[in-house]
Amino acid sequence: MYSFAHLSDVHLGFQKNVPLQQIEERVFEDAIDQCIERKVDFVLIPGDLFHVNIPEMRVQKFAVRKFRQLHEADIPVYVVYGSHDFSPVSNSVIDLLTEAGYLTKVSKQKQSSDDRISLEFTKDSKTGAKIVGLPGLTAGKELVYYENLDRESLESEDGFKIFLFHAGLAELKSEVSAKTDFMPISLLPKGFDYYAGGHMHTHTLEKYPDYPNIVYPGTLFSGYYSDLEENAKGRKRGFVLVQFDDKIQKVEFVPIDNVGYEIIEYNADKKNVKTVNLDLAKSVKEIDPGNKIVIIKVFGELASGKTSEIDFTALREELKQNNVLEVKINRTHLSSKDYNITPASGKNKDEIETNVFKENIGDVRLEQKELLGDPGVKLAKKLLQELGQPSLVNEKKAQYQKRIEENAMELLELKIDDS
């Protein structure tokens, strides 16, 4: 009997908060150590091992150390790019680890006389398992790969076969974390013994005709707000352990502990700001935030007062004094009767934005005339465009924030006080 481990969406390098960086590394270290202790024959990672294609040196050094340990234990690691660690020119730390012999990319394309994408299997030397896969791209662009994939040649291959993919499946849309990019399962080649999925951050195991064992292990930790909220509500995180011979014998989810959580969910509907502030302050005092991640989720429509008058800063400071690891605040579904944005329609995104500004700018009370009326709409459009600029290649977060802030201030004809 053979075995392999399947883990995905690790997102090494995601965290900027030092305590959360330590958790991010610890859970990955735990997973790799368990792979070595259990003496798995190989490891599968279908994408988003890293949060960016070239993470900072601290992250690279940590990853090299752990993959060297797997290499020394004679445990190969088979990977494909995810949408985060993808590089169209193989300019990724994934490729550095591949060159070092610690990883093997299984998305090897064969030459084809037409536009069809033909893939070459990688055969695991110990088990004879035949492994192949396709990388994930940003915004679901990998769909083109699958539409042009020569599925017939893959399906005709005999033996024990594994397909690695990094994409959401439409058939699982209601059962996994919400994403905007899904593809039909019919684009996957049929008849493989195991489909090792990545991209969905929730553990899922499903079986379909012609597609047995569609498996997502989910993220180990990640740190996106939605992941942390699920963790706080009891979601288990970990990896998948699979036993097989000439077919799959057992698929087991192996949980990995990450950190403690506290969650405060507060309905502010029909309440005033003063009541909300008092209630939230009381809720914060009633929990033990020490060495935990605290989630504060506030929703509903305030009867009076502005959403900006809810003192989230005071809540953060109170929690910091009690050794909280991190505070995550969600007010996406919080609104106020005192001010609501009037919706507007249009033929395209640009027209909708313009109409929304026009509909709502009359509610703004300012002395500066240049910020009102048509001039205000034009300035708002320019500011929105500037704030939506993407970061540059290898641009640090602090550099990106400073650049956007300076450009925005220049648009508003304001100066940044560096004193």
C-alpha positions as a printed Julia matrix, in Angstrom:
419×3 Matrix{Float64}:
   0.0    0.0     0.0
   1.27   3.46   -0.95
   0.29   6.89    0.34
   0.5   10.54   -0.65
  -0.33  13.87    0.98
  -2.35  16.57   -0.76
  -2.13  20.15    0.51
  -2.89  23.43   -1.18
  -3.43  27.19   -0.86
  -0.76  27.61    1.8
  -0.12  31.24    0.75
   3.32  31.44    2.4
   4.26  35.11    2.7
   0.68  36.36    3.01
   0.98  37.63    6.58
   2.62  40.93    7.51
   1.79  40.77   11.23
   4.73  38.94   12.89
   2.61  36.72   15.21
   0.49  35.66   12.23
   3.64  35.02   10.17
   4.7   32.61   12.89
   1.33  30.8    12.74
   1.48  30.69    8.93
   4.91  29.02    9.1
   4.07  26.76   12.04
   1.02  25.14   10.42
   2.96  24.5     7.2
   5.88  23.12    9.19
   3.48  20.85   11.09
   1.97  19.55    7.84
   5.38  18.82    6.29
   6.66  17.19    9.5
   3.61  14.91    9.54
   4.27  13.95    5.91
   7.79  12.9     6.9
   6.66  11.09   10.07
   3.95   9.21    8.18
   6.49   8.32    5.48
   4.23   9.31    2.58
   5.54   8.34   -0.83
   5.01  11.8    -2.34
   3.3   15.16   -1.8
   0.92  17.02   -4.13
   0.57  20.83   -4.06
  -1.85  22.15   -6.72
  -1.06  25.84   -6.44
  -0.81  28.92   -4.24
   2.05  27.5    -2.21
   3.21  31.14   -2.06
   1.11  34.29   -1.89
   3.16  36.0    -4.62
   5.52  34.61   -7.23
   8.62  36.06   -5.52
   8.06  36.4    -1.77
  10.52  38.08    0.58
  13.77  36.31    1.44
  12.53  35.26    4.91
   9.77  33.21    3.28
  12.07  31.71    0.64
  14.62  30.58    3.24
  11.9   28.96    5.33
  10.44  27.14    2.31
  13.85  25.89    1.15
  14.55  24.45    4.6
  11.26  22.51    4.73
  11.48  21.2     1.16
  15.09  20.18    1.73
  13.87  18.04    4.63
  11.34  16.34    2.34
  14.07  15.82   -0.27
  16.4   14.27    2.31
  13.55  11.94    3.36
  13.24  10.86   -0.33
   9.73  12.31   -0.64
   9.17  14.03   -4.0
   6.79  16.99   -4.29
   4.66  17.46   -7.41
   3.23  20.93   -8.07
   1.45  23.26  -10.48
   1.28  27.04  -10.28
  -1.65  28.65   -8.52
  -3.19  32.0    -9.42
  -0.97  33.71   -6.81
   2.43  32.11   -7.46
   1.98  31.96  -11.24
   4.6   33.47  -13.54
   4.2   33.44  -17.35
   8.0   33.46  -17.79
   8.84  30.97  -15.01
  10.08  33.82  -12.83
   8.84  32.36   -9.56
  10.35  30.87   -6.44
   8.48  27.72   -7.53
  10.95  27.52  -10.42
  13.91  28.14   -8.09
  12.84  25.18   -5.96
  12.29  23.14   -9.12
  15.83  23.89  -10.34
  17.16  22.86   -6.91
  15.41  19.5    -7.31
  13.01  20.03   -4.41
   9.86  20.36   -6.54
   8.65  18.86   -9.82
   6.24  20.81  -12.01
   3.8   18.42  -13.69
   2.32  20.82  -16.23
   4.79  19.83  -18.94
   3.42  20.53  -22.41
   4.29  18.46  -25.48
   4.71  19.96  -28.92
   1.51  19.98  -30.93
   1.01  20.72  -34.61
  -2.28  22.53  -33.92
  -3.51  24.77  -31.12
  -4.31  21.82  -28.87
  -2.49  21.63  -25.52
  -0.92  18.22  -25.01
   0.49  17.27  -21.62
   3.22  14.81  -20.71
   2.77  12.59  -17.66
   5.34  12.54  -14.85
   5.74   9.01  -13.46
   6.55   8.66   -9.77
   9.49   6.27   -9.57
   8.47   4.56   -6.3
   4.75   4.02   -6.84
   4.34   4.12  -10.6
   1.61   6.76  -10.24
   1.24   8.91  -13.36
   0.81  12.59  -12.5
  -0.11  15.51  -14.72
  -1.83  18.87  -14.34
  -2.49  22.43  -15.43
  -1.61  25.69  -13.64
  -4.06  28.26  -12.35
  -4.09  31.79  -13.74
  -5.56  35.01  -12.41
  -9.27  35.8   -12.87
 -10.12  32.36  -14.22
  -8.03  32.82  -17.4
  -6.92  29.18  -17.2
 -10.25  28.35  -18.85
  -8.53  28.77  -22.23
  -6.06  26.03  -21.26
  -8.85  23.58  -20.53
 -10.86  24.45  -23.63
  -7.8   23.67  -25.79
  -6.65  20.66  -23.75
  -6.15  17.36  -25.56
  -8.23  15.38  -23.08
  -8.45  12.29  -25.29
  -4.74  11.47  -25.03
  -4.84  11.89  -21.25
  -7.93   9.7   -20.91
  -6.42   6.91  -23.05
  -3.35   6.58  -20.8
  -3.49   3.45  -18.64
  -2.34   2.99  -15.03
  -3.02   4.86  -11.77
  -3.48   8.53  -12.73
  -3.63  11.81  -10.79
  -4.65  15.19  -12.23
  -3.58  18.43  -10.48
  -5.65  21.56  -11.12
  -6.09  25.0    -9.58
  -9.62  26.18  -10.33
 -13.15  26.29   -8.97
 -15.73  23.84  -10.3
 -19.25  25.02  -11.09
 -20.72  21.81   -9.68
 -19.25  22.69   -6.27
 -20.19  26.36   -6.29
 -22.79  26.04   -3.53
 -20.6   23.79   -1.41
 -17.27  25.63   -1.31
 -16.01  29.13   -0.61
 -17.59  31.7    -2.92
 -15.39  32.65   -5.85
 -16.12  34.49   -9.07
 -14.35  32.06  -11.42
 -15.73  28.58  -11.95
 -15.48  26.1   -14.78
 -17.61  23.04  -15.58
 -16.24  19.7   -14.45
 -16.55  18.45  -18.04
 -13.39  20.4   -18.93
 -11.32  18.04  -16.76
 -10.1   14.83  -18.44
 -12.24  11.83  -17.46
 -11.25   8.6   -15.77
  -8.42   9.71  -13.47
  -8.2    7.99  -10.09
  -7.7   11.21   -8.16
  -8.26  14.9    -8.93
  -6.07  17.05   -6.68
  -7.73  20.45   -6.52
  -6.52  23.82   -5.32
  -7.99  27.35   -5.2
 -11.05  26.58   -3.08
 -10.18  27.26    0.56
 -12.67  24.77    2.03
 -12.04  21.02    2.3
 -14.29  19.13   -0.12
 -14.52  15.51   -1.31
 -17.03  14.67   -4.03
 -17.56  11.85   -6.51
 -19.19  12.17   -9.94
 -19.66   9.79  -12.88
 -16.32   9.65  -14.75
 -14.75  11.86  -12.05
 -14.13   9.89   -8.85
 -12.41  11.59   -5.94
 -12.62  15.31   -6.7
 -10.73  16.6    -3.66
  -9.86  20.04   -2.26
  -7.91  20.0     1.02
  -8.67  23.69    1.63
  -6.22  26.19    3.03
  -3.95  25.42    5.99
  -4.43  28.91    7.44
  -4.2   31.62    4.74
  -5.43  34.6     6.76
  -8.05  36.07    4.45
 -10.86  37.54    6.53
 -13.37  34.96    5.26
 -10.98  32.13    6.19
 -10.42  33.51    9.68
 -14.16  33.97   10.27
 -14.77  30.35    9.27
 -11.94  29.27   11.58
 -13.51  31.23   14.44
 -16.78  29.4    13.82
 -15.08  26.01   14.06
 -13.86  25.25   10.54
 -11.09  22.62   10.63
  -7.97  23.23    8.55
  -5.41  20.7     7.38
  -4.34  18.45    4.51
  -5.52  15.23    2.88
  -3.82  11.85    3.27
  -4.54   9.23    0.59
  -3.78   5.49    0.61
  -3.75   3.6    -2.69
  -2.51   0.58   -4.6
  -3.91   0.12   -8.1
  -6.85   2.28   -6.98
  -7.77   4.66   -4.15
  -8.34   2.81   -0.86
  -8.78   5.64    1.64
  -9.01   9.44    1.63
  -8.54  11.0     5.07
  -8.6   14.63    6.19
  -5.79  15.39    8.67
  -6.57  18.48   10.79
  -3.81  20.93   11.74
  -4.39  23.28   14.68
  -3.6   26.93   14.02
  -4.6   29.42   16.78
  -7.39  30.39   19.18
 -10.22  32.72   18.14
 -12.93  34.95   19.59
 -15.76  36.25   17.43
 -18.18  39.11   18.17
 -21.17  39.34   15.82
 -23.31  42.41   16.44
 -26.59  43.44   14.81
 -26.72  47.26   14.79
 -30.07  47.39   13.03
 -32.37  50.21   14.28
 -29.85  51.25   16.95
 -28.07  54.57   17.44
 -24.32  55.03   17.46
 -24.1   55.58   21.23
 -25.84  52.26   21.96
 -23.66  50.41   19.46
 -20.45  51.81   20.97
 -21.55  50.87   24.5
 -22.61  47.37   23.47
 -19.43  46.66   21.53
 -17.23  47.96   24.37
 -19.07  45.62   26.75
 -18.68  42.65   24.38
 -14.94  43.27   24.08
 -14.56  43.28   27.87
 -16.41  39.95   28.15
 -13.96  37.95   26.0
 -10.44  36.69   26.67
  -8.41  37.89   23.64
  -4.98  36.88   24.92
  -2.89  35.25   22.14
  -5.99  34.95   19.94
  -7.35  36.41   16.73
 -10.5   38.45   17.41
 -13.18  38.83   14.72
 -15.63  41.73   15.07
 -18.52  41.62   12.61
 -21.01  44.51   12.72
 -24.01  44.63   10.37
 -27.44  46.24   10.0
 -28.75  49.77    9.39
 -28.18  52.38   12.09
 -31.31  54.33   13.11
 -29.19  57.46   13.61
 -25.58  58.51   13.42
 -22.88  57.71   10.89
 -21.06  54.4    10.54
 -17.79  56.31   10.9
 -18.84  57.29   14.44
 -18.58  53.72   15.67
 -15.3   53.76   17.57
 -13.51  50.71   16.19
 -10.16  52.33   17.06
 -11.02  52.25   20.76
 -11.99  48.58   20.46
  -8.64  47.78   18.85
  -6.73  49.63   21.57
  -8.64  47.83   24.31
  -7.83  44.46   22.75
  -4.16  45.32   22.18
  -3.8   46.02   25.89
  -4.95  42.45   26.5
  -2.36  40.83   24.2
  -4.56  40.13   21.2
  -2.69  38.66   18.22
  -4.79  40.38   15.59
  -8.14  42.16   15.24
 -10.18  41.71   12.07
 -13.2   44.0    11.63
 -15.97  43.41    9.09
 -18.46  46.25    8.52
 -19.29  45.47    4.91
 -22.99  45.09    5.69
 -23.19  48.09    8.04
 -25.1   51.16    6.88
 -26.94  54.17    8.28
 -30.26  55.89    7.65
 -28.39  59.19    7.92
 -26.58  58.46    4.68
 -27.2   55.85    2.03
 -25.74  55.8    -1.45
 -28.38  56.21   -4.13
 -27.9   53.49   -6.76
 -27.54  54.35  -10.45
 -27.42  52.42  -13.69
 -25.46  52.75  -16.91
 -24.35  50.98  -20.06
 -20.88  50.15  -18.73
 -18.68  50.39  -15.63
 -17.45  53.91  -16.43
 -20.97  55.24  -16.99
 -22.29  53.59  -13.81
 -19.49  55.17  -11.74
 -20.2   58.6   -13.22
 -23.94  58.31  -12.59
 -23.43  57.11   -8.99
 -21.27  60.17   -8.26
 -23.79  62.49   -9.91
 -26.7   61.01   -7.96
 -24.94  61.29   -4.6
 -22.71  64.35   -4.76
 -25.65  66.61   -3.95
 -25.75  65.09   -0.43
 -22.19  66.24    0.25
 -21.86  69.44    2.3
 -18.5   71.17    1.71
 -17.23  74.72    1.48
 -14.86  73.89   -1.37
 -16.92  74.46   -4.53
 -14.38  72.58   -6.64
 -15.38  69.38   -4.85
 -19.07  69.77   -5.74
 -21.13  69.47   -8.92
 -19.52  68.41  -12.2
 -15.98  69.39  -11.08
 -16.45  67.21   -8.0
 -17.65  64.27  -10.13
 -14.61  64.56  -12.43
 -12.24  64.75   -9.46
 -13.94  61.77   -7.78
 -13.55  59.73  -10.99
  -9.83  60.59  -11.2
  -9.33  59.75   -7.53
 -11.15  56.41   -7.91
  -8.98  55.55  -10.89
  -5.81  56.42   -8.98
  -6.84  54.4    -5.91
  -7.46  51.41   -8.16
  -3.94  51.32   -9.58
  -2.29  47.89   -9.1
   1.04  47.46   -7.38
   4.15  47.24   -9.52
   6.22  44.08   -9.91
   8.15  43.44   -6.67
   6.85  46.71   -5.19
   6.66  46.47   -1.4
   3.34  47.14    0.3
   4.71  50.24    2.07
   6.1   51.59   -1.23
   2.78  50.95   -2.98
   0.8   52.69   -0.25
   3.13  55.71   -0.28
   2.96  56.02   -4.08
  -0.85  55.85   -4.16
  -1.14  58.27   -1.24
   1.19  60.81   -2.85
  -0.61  60.62   -6.2
  -4.01  60.99   -4.53
  -2.84  63.98   -2.52
  -1.48  65.56   -5.69
  -4.89  65.15   -7.35
  -6.55  66.81   -4.35
  -3.85  69.52   -4.37
  -2.94  68.69   -0.79
   0.44  68.26    0.82
   1.5   65.35    3.02
   2.72  66.48    6.43
   5.96  64.51    7.02
   6.67  66.18   10.34
